Amino acid sequence: MTLATTQTGTAIGARLAEQQARGTDTTASSDYEMFLRMLTVQMQNQDPLNPIDSADYAVQLATFSGVEQAVRTNQLLESLQSQFGLLGMAQLAGWVGQEARAAAPVYFDGAPVTLSPDPASAADRAVLVVRDAQDRVLSREELPVSTAHYDWAGTDATGATLPPGSYTLTLESYFADTLLDSKTVEYYAQILEARGGVDGTRLVLRGGIEVPASSVTALRMQ
């Protein structure tokens, strides 16, 4: 009986280690308590004339200690993760109200939007392509082949001001008639809120546009 119990205790320890790796704390704590009850019952019901071998008892105590340490370690890691998350949010709170630069859809409400174009180094021509939420091309505008900031006025192909809404701005880089590159243009927008979530911290920009905090490449005061 002693050997079977020892093997059972070892199996429970292995199961707990696997669950700790998966982060299943509730089940791990339950098995931890079961292990303790099993060991107590074994001690209470052992045959006085044939007690548990000291070596087997030592193995079970070692397994018990390892299980306890695994549970406590995981709880400590969870606590640290929570504290780090709060620290990150506290730091990002200082970003609220500033303007962040990121590659994301642009919310246009009539005011010019500051773009940060980055044409390919070999380009001799740059074209700003504006698409609406239905991915329809509204305009194609020639831009200087430069990384200098550019104020987009928010107009369509006829020069008429676009209605308020979300638009995708793509910069196409050409050499002669060859397309070298096409990528979403970075732009500046005010940060309204910082939100934590399972996929990390996200920033809410003007117009409700959301971007991962990690995608922000620059900040500036308004």
HELIX and SHEET records of a PDB file:
HELIX    1   1 THR A    2  ARG A   22  1                                  21    
HELIX    2   2 ASP A   25  GLN A   44  1                                  20    
HELIX    3   3 SER A   54  ALA A   93  1                                  40    
HELIX    4   4 ARG A  206  GLY A  208  5                                   3    
HELIX    5   5 ALA A  213  SER A  215  5                                   3    
SHEET    1   A 5 TYR A 150  TRP A 152  0                                        
SHEET    2   A 5 VAL A 113  SER A 116 -1                                        
SHEET    3   A 5 GLU A 186  ARG A 195 -1                                        
SHEET    4   A 5 GLU A  99  ALA A 103 -1                                        
SHEET    5   A 5 ALA A 218  ARG A 220 -1                                        
SHEET    1   B 4 VAL A 106  PHE A 108  0                                        
SHEET    2   B 4 GLY A 165  PHE A 175 -1                                        
SHEET    3   B 4 ARG A 125  ARG A 131 -1                                        
SHEET    4   B 4 VAL A 137  LEU A 143 -1                                        
SHEET    1   C 3 VAL A 106  PHE A 108  0                                        
SHEET    2   C 3 GLY A 165  PHE A 175 -1                                        
SHEET    3   C 3 THR A 178  THR A 184 -1                                        
SHEET    1   D 5 TYR A 150  TRP A 152  0                                        
SHEET    2   D 5 VAL A 113  SER A 116 -1                                        
SHEET    3   D 5 GLU A 186  ARG A 195 -1                                        
SHEET    4   D 5 ARG A 202  LEU A 205 -1                                        
SHEET    5   D 5 GLU A 210  PRO A 212 -1                                        
END                                                                             
